[in-house]
Amino acid sequence: MNERVLSDIEVLIIEDDSRIAEINRRFIEKVDGFTVCAIATNEFEAKLQLDVLRPPLVVLDVYFPDTDGLTLLSFIKQHYPGTDVIMLTAAKEAETVVQAVRAGVFDFIVKPLIFERLRATLEEYARFRRQITTWQEEQSTVEQSEIDSLLQSVGTGRMAGNGVGELWAKGIDKVTCDKVLDLLNRRGEVTTGTVGIELGMSRSTARRYLEYLVESGDAHHDQVYGTVGRPERIYRRQRRDS
């Protein structure tokens, strides 16, 4: 077996709070196969360490005094395409999450950090890294089933491009999601009930896909209060500026 596959995956932590960075380091190094190669607490240190170390994985915060994590994420993706990023942050703004996911983060974890959540993500990442290493070193072509397996191993999904419906999360099937999105685009607005009837799925399944479209920026929802009973959530297609 190739020795490079067996070696620890080096992680660069970019976090402005040195105390939190140290906690993150201890958590990461509790997971077999991972080691922290450096900690950067500001933009200058982050760019220096990226240039010197070229780490395969970065654990990145959003809030910094001199920059922001989304700017650093864009910089990493532009200049170090072989480096993957896990966002680990207190940021919960929907737009921040959507921008990070669309930019290609491997996962987005919200503080306070739960170790089991981090470990699950790192173990998924290790499997992902082993698979792409095998492809690059041993295979010139891959089968559809292998591609599907690789994409399903990723915590939040991988971007296949910049269009609608190209980000796939666990529990979200592309074909089904396309059907829900098509129905929404044709009708303009739907409820979980109408999606369930039209596409032959349960209301809970319909809700999961509709909420996914909201998270990905392809839909938004409003609460409509009727005269009787609980309020109904209406999902509407997201109008985009041309």
N, C-alpha and C positions, 0 to 999 in steps of 0.2 A: 504494500500500500504506500502511496506517495507520502513522504514525510511532511510535506507542507500541509496536507489535509489534517494530519494528526496534531500539528502544533496549535498552541493556544491562539484564539482570535484576539487581536489587540484592539483595545477600546480607548478612544480619546473622549474624556468627559469635558464638556464645555458648559460651565456653571459658574456664575459670578459669586455665589456664596460658598466660600471654602469649606465651611462646616458641612453644608449639604453635599458638596462634592465628595468629601471624605466618606460620608455615609453611603453615597451612591457607589463609591469605589469598593467599599467593604461588601456591599450587596452583590455587585457584579462579580467580584472575585470569589464569592461563595458558590458560584455556578461553575461546574467543571467545564474546562475548555476555554475560559475567558480570563484575560488579564488586562488591567488598566495600564496603558503605556505612558499616559500623561494626563494632567489636569490643566485646563486653561480657564482663566477667570475673566478674560476680556477679549475684545476683538483682536488686538495685536497678538496676544499669546495664542489665540485660536488659529490665526492664519499662519503664524510661525510654526506651530506644532503640526499643522496639516501639511505644510510644505516639507518639513524635515522628516516626519514619521510616515506620512501617507497611510494612515490606519484604515483597515477595512470597515470599521464601524465607529460611528460617533454617537454619543448620547448627549443631546443638546437641549438646553433650556430655551425659553422664549424671551424672558426679561433680562436685559443688560443695561447698565448705565450709559454705555457708549454706542450701542447698536441694538438690534433685536434678532431673535432666533430665526425669523423668517428670512431676513436679509442674509444671515450666515448660511441658512439652508440653501438658498438660491446660489450663493457663492460656491458652496461645496458641490452642488450638482453641476455647476458650470465648469469648475476647474478640476474637480476630483470625481469624475463619474464612476470610478470603481469603489468609492466610499459610500456606504449605506448609513442612514441616519434614523435613530429612534429619538423622538421628541419625549422629553421627561420634564414636565413643567406644571406650574399651578394655573396656567392659562386655560380657561374654559370657554372663551368666546367662540361662538359657532364659526364666525368668519375665519378666525385663526386656525381652527381645526381643519376647515375645508381647504384653506390655502396650503396648509402643511401636507395634507393628504394628497391633494392634486399635484404638489411639487414632488411627490414620490417618497415620503417617509415610509420606513418599514412598519412603524407602529407609532402610536401617539398615546402616551401614558400620563395620566393626570396625578399630580401630587395631592395628598400625601402618598408616598410610594408604598405599595404593598409588595413585599418580597416575592410572594408566590406569583403575582401578576408579572413581575419583571422576569422571574426565572422562566416562566412559560414562554415569554417572548424571546428570550435569549436562546432557549432550546430550539424554538422554531427557526430562529435565525441561523443557528449552527447547522441544522438540517438543510436549510436553503443554501448556505454557503458551500456545504459539501456537494450538493447536487450540481450547482453551477460550475464548481471546480472540476467535477467529473466530466461534465459536458465539454468544457474548454480543453481538457487534456486528453480525453479518450474518445469523444464522439464528434463526428462532423455533422450529423443530422440527428433530429429527435422526433419521436412520435407525438401525436396529439395527446395521448394519455399521459405521457411524461410531462408535457407542458402543463396540462391541467393539474397534475400532482404538484408541480413546482408552485404554481400560482395559489393553490389551495393551502400550501404550507405557510404562506405569508400572513402575518397577523392582521393587517388592515387591507391587504390586497396590493396589487402593483398597477401602476399606470401603464396602459398600452398606448396612450396618446393623450390628446387634449380634448377629445370630443365627449358628448353626452354618453353616460353609461359605461365608461371604460375603466372605472374603478370598482373592483370586486372584493367585497368583504366576506368573511366566513358566514355561511348560512344564506348567502345571496347567489342565486343562479342567474347567469347572464341571460339565458333565453326567457325565463320568467320575468326578469326585470325589464327586458325590452318590451314584453307584452303589456306590463303594467304602465310603462312610460308611454307606449303607443296609445293605450286607452285614455290616459290622462291628456295627451296632446290632442286626441280627437274630440274629447268631450269638453276639455277646458277645465273642468273640475269634477271630482269624484269623492265618494266616501268609501270606507272599508266595505260597507254593505254592497255598493254597486260593483266594486272591483271583485268581490267574492262571487256575486251572481254571474257577472259577465265572464270571468275567467275560471270559475269552478274551484275556488279555494276558500278556506276558512277566513273569517274576519281577522283572526290573529295573524295569519300568514299575510293577508292583504295589508294589514297595518305595518308589519315588519318591512315590506317592500316600499310602502309609501313613505315611512319614516326614513328609510335609506335614501330615497330620492330627495327628501328634504335636507338630509345631512350632506348630500353630494351637491346641493345647490340647484337641482333640476325641478324642484317643486317647493311650495310653501303651504302652510296650513293656517286656517282660522277656525275659531270656535263659533258655532252658530247656535243661538239659544232659541228654542222653540217654546210653544205655549205649554207643552206637556212633556214630562220626562227629562232625562239628562241632556246636556248640550251635545251637539253633533260636531265632529271635527271634519271640516271640508278641506280637501287637498286640491290646490290649484297649480296649474303649470306655471313655472317661473319664466316671466318675460325677460329676455336678455336684450341688452342694448346692441344694436347692429353696428 
